Amino acid sequence: MKLSDYDYNLPQELIAQYPLKERDSARLMVINRDNGVIEHRFFRDITEYISKDDVLLLNDTKVMPARLFGSRPTGGKVEILLLKHKTTVDAVTSEKDLQMRGYTFDVLIRPNRVRLKEAIILENPTLPCGELQGYYRRKPVEGISAQVTGKNEITFYAKSLEDIYNHGVIPLPPYIKREPDEADNIYYQTVYARENGSIAAPTAGLHFSNGLMDKLSSGGVNIAYVTLHVGYATFKPVKCEDITKHAMGREYYEVSEKTIGLIDNTHFRAGKIFAVGTTALRTLETYALGNKEGYTDLFIYPGYDFKLADCLITNFHLPCTTLYMLVCAFGFAKGREKLIKEAYQLAVEKKYRFYSYGDAMLII
């Protein structure tokens, strides 16, 4: 399977830059894998497709304010994306002899010209600077210092992890060409998010409002949760032309005993499991391979044999990504190799909104 097989053309104006005010008012493309029929609905209509005793499987991870700003001793500005907290050690600083701790993170740094042992001055992103798009007029943060301690690694010296994240902002994807605002703190988070740990939202879940969740639950739909902390592995670019040689990277996941019980009972009663998003689906399929907790590097592409997932709710994903390949695999699983690709082309023609703040797809 070639990487070029998973490319497609998308007009830039279809990439959603802002969320809809009403989460469940997004458009919904419904794809039936049995007969190839495609319907065009609204997301709130999803209640018509999920039946009593089915399971709606949600990823309850919470997006952290993981995008930080700072400067180098030379004055050059840097942006830091906190990918993973690796270690914590006690440390004593000379500043008033306060007891501090060293928190070491895997990070992405832009630009990437920083040097080993170079100090980074952390800054508050408070005052927008309009003449420099994408940058802020910033004030240095007091009580926190930082140093480059390895390749793509920074150690922060602070009193707590919370002190570090308190100076960050929501890390919107790079195809959203604006700075985050207060609305993103609400809309780039699912209404059921509760487990801190992600650098990006499980975006299919953004369409669920509290009212829609209540309607599904009162109708007898079982709401179940898994946790997969969305990290760099989900978005790691596929660079090899033979996609089967791509290495995903690992992300932490958990499946609770309560969720396992709901899954078992649902299949025993011939009900269906609706995975909400690619991360929930990957977690479910990882559990099917034998482990309910740990790290997953499961890469799903066409030809994969799905073991537990019956239906998938998802957004429209970037070309040449593992996310798009997974969705293509879900259509391929019932012998409709080109169905998803044709659906994407139809979405472009009908001007669906794409990517994180875009519209949704239900594959049944």
N, C-alpha and C positions, 0 to 999 in steps of 0.2 A: 504494500500500500504506500502510495507516494504522498508526500506533503502537499504537493500542488493539486492533488485531488480534493483538498479541503479548503481551497481558496474560493472566494466569491467577491463580486464587486458591490460596494455599498456607497450610495451617495452620502456625503458628510452631513447633509442637513437632516438625515434620518437618525443620527446619533443623539439621543435624548440628553439635554443638558440640565434639565430641571425635573424634579418629581412632579407628578400630578397631585393636586390638593387632596383629592379623594383617592386613597390607595387602590380601592377595588373598582375604580372607573376605567382602568386600563383596558385596552382591547385584548381579546383572547382568541388565538387561533387554535382550533380543536382539530387534531389529526387522528383519524381512525386507521390503525395499522391493518385491521382485518379487510377493509374494503377500499382503503385509499381516499375516502371522502374527507374533505376539509371544510370546516365551518368557521364562520367569523362571528364571534360573540363578544361580550364584555366579561371582565374577570369575575364580577359578582355573580354571573350565570354559572359559575363552576359548581354551585350547589346542585345543579341538575345532573351532574355527571358522577358525583360521589354519593354512594348509597349508604343506608343504615348498615352499621356493622363493618363498613370499610374502615381502613386506617389511613389517616392523613399523617404522614411522617415528616416532622419538621426538624431543622437544625437550629438549636437554641443558642448557638454561639453569639457573642456580643462583640461588636467592632470597638476596638480601642482607639483612643486619640493618638495614633502612632506616628504621625507626621510632625517632626520637630524642625525648628529653624535655628541656625547658628551662624557663626562666622569664624574664620581662621585668624591667627595672629596677624596675618598680612592684611586683614580687612575683607578678604573675599567671602562672599556669602555661600552657605551650604544648606542643603536640605537633607534631613535624615529620616529614613523610614525604619522603624523598629520592627524587625522581622521576628525575632525569637529571643526571649530572655534565657540566657545560658547558665550563668552562675552568679552567686552572691557571696561576697566575702566582707568581713569586718575591716574597717580602715579608720585611721585617725588622721584628720587634717589639721593643719596648723591654724586654720581660721577659728580663733577662740577655743581651740582644742576640743571642738565638738566631736562627738562620736558619730562617724558616718559609716556608710556601707558602700562597697563597690558593686555595681550592677552591670554585668557584662552582657551585651546584646550582639547577635548577628544583625547586621544592618545593610541597607542600601544607602549610599551617599552620592549626592549629586551637587557639584561635579565630583568625579572620582579621583581628583588629583591630590587628595590629602596624603600625608606621609605618616609612617609609623612613629608613634610617640608624640605626634602633633596634638596640641591642645585645641579643643573646640569650645568656643564661648557660646553657651546656650542662650537663646533670646526669645522673648515673648512676642508672638505674632499678633500684636494688638491694633496697630494703626495702619490701615491700608494706604499704600503709596501709589496713587493712580498713574503717575508718570512712568512707573516701571511695572508693567503687567507681570503678575506672577510673583512679585516681591513685596515685602512689607518694610515699613519703617519700624524698627524694633528696639526694645530696651533689653539690656542684658539681664539674665535671671540671676538673682542672688541666692547663695546657699547651695548651688549645684555646680560642679565642674565636670568636665568630660575630656577624655583622651582617646586617641586612636591607638588601640592595643593589638591590632592584627588586621589582616586583609578582610575588609567588610566586617569589622568588629570595632565597637566603641565601648569603653567602660565609663559609666557615670558614677560620680561620688555624690550621694544624696542620703537623706534620712530614710526614705522609703521609695518603693516603686511608684506609689501614687504621686509623690512629688515630681517625678519625671514626667509621667503621663499628664499631669495637670497643666503642663506647658505645651502640650501637643494639640493638634487639630485632627478632625476626621480625615483619613487618607482617601480622598476621592480618586477614582481611577484617572489615569493621565488623558483619556479621551474626553473627559469632562473639562472643557477649556475655560475654567473659572476657578476662583478661590472658594473654599467652603464657607457657608454662612450658617446662621443659627438654625435655619430650616433643615439643613443637612444633619444636624445632631439628632433630629427627630426622624426624618424620612429615610436616611441611610442607615437605618436600624430597624429590624423587624419588631413588631409589637410584642413578641414573645421572647426577645433576646434576654438572656439571663446569665450566661457563662462567659466571663471575660476571656479574650484570647485571640481574636481575629484581626487581620489587617484589612479585610474587605468583607462586605456583607454577603450572606447567601441570598442573592438578589431575587430569586423567585419568590422568596418569602416576603419581600417588601410589599407585595400586592394584598396581603391579608390585613384587613382592618379588624379591630376588636369586635365590631358588629358582625362581620362575616364569620369570624371564629365562633362567636356565640351561636349564630344560626346553624352552622355545621354541627356543633356539639349538641345543641338541643334537638337536632334532627337524627341523632343516634350515631353520628360519625365518631369514631374513636380518634382522639388526638394523642399522638405519641411523639416523643422527642428523642433525638440523638444529638450528640455534640461532635462536631468536627471543626477545629479551629483553622479557619481559612488562612493559609500562609502563602509564601512565594511559590510553593510547589504547584498550586492550582493554576498560577499564571505563568509559570516558567516557559519561555518560548521554546517551541519545537524547532530545532535547527537542522536535524538530519532529514534527508529526503525520504529515507525509509523510516516511516513513523514508528515501526515496531522496535526500533533501536533507541527510542526516546526514554530517558530515565526521569520519572515523575518527581522524585524527592518525597520526603515523609512529612505527614501532618498528624497531629494527635487527634484521636477520636475516642468516644465512649458510647456504649449502648447499655442502657439500664435494664435491670431485671423486669421492671414493669413493662418496658417497651418490648422486650423479648416475649413476654407473656401475651401481649396484644398481637404481635406478629404471628405467633403460633396459633392462637385462637382464631385469628382471621382466616388463615389458610385452611384450618380444620373445617371452618364453616363455608369455605369456597368464596370468601370475601376477597377484596382487592386491596393492595397496598399502593397508595399514591405517594411517591417520593417527591417532596417539594425541593427541587433544585438538584444540581449535579453533586453537591457535597453530601446531601442526605442520601442520595442514591449510592454514591461510592462507599459511604459508611455502612449502609445496609448490605451491600454486596461483599464488603470486607468481613462483616460479621458472619455472613453465610459461608465464608471460607474457614471459619473456626474460632475467631477471637472476638470477644466483646469489648476489649479495651486495648489500647496501645497506639502504635503508629502505622499508618497506611501509606503505601506508595502505589496503590492499585491504579493502573492505567487501563481505561476501558476504551476500546476502539472497535470498529466493525469486525464481527466474528466472535465477539465475546458472548458467552453463554450466561444470560441473566438467570439468577437463581431465586430471588425473592421479589424483586420489583415488578409490579404489574403495570403501573401507569407513572408518567413523569410530568411534573409541572416545572417549566423552565422558562428563562428569558431567551432572547436571541443573542448569540455569542459572536465573538470576534472570529474572523476566518483564521484557519491554520492553527487553531488552539486545541488543546486537549478537551476543553469543554464542548466545542463544536463536534469533535470526533466522537465524544461520548453520546451526544444527542443523535448523531448519525447512526451510531451502533444500536440505539434503541429502536430506530425504525428498521434497521437491517435485520434485527432479531426475528422479525416475522416475514422475512423474505422480500421486504420492500427497500431495496438497496438505495434507490434514488429518491425516495419519498421525502425525506427531510430536506435534501438539497433543493427539490422542487418547491417545497413549502417556503424555504428561505427566499427563493426567487419571487414567489407570489407575495411574500411579505414586503419585499422591496417595491413591487408593482403597486401594491395597495397602501404603501406609505405607512407601514407599521413603524413604531418607535423602537429603536434598537439599544441594546446593552443595558447597563445597570438600572437606569431610570426609565427603561423602555417598557414595551408591552410584553405579553406573555404567550406561551404556547402550552397546550395540554395534549399529551400524546397518550392515547388509550389503545 
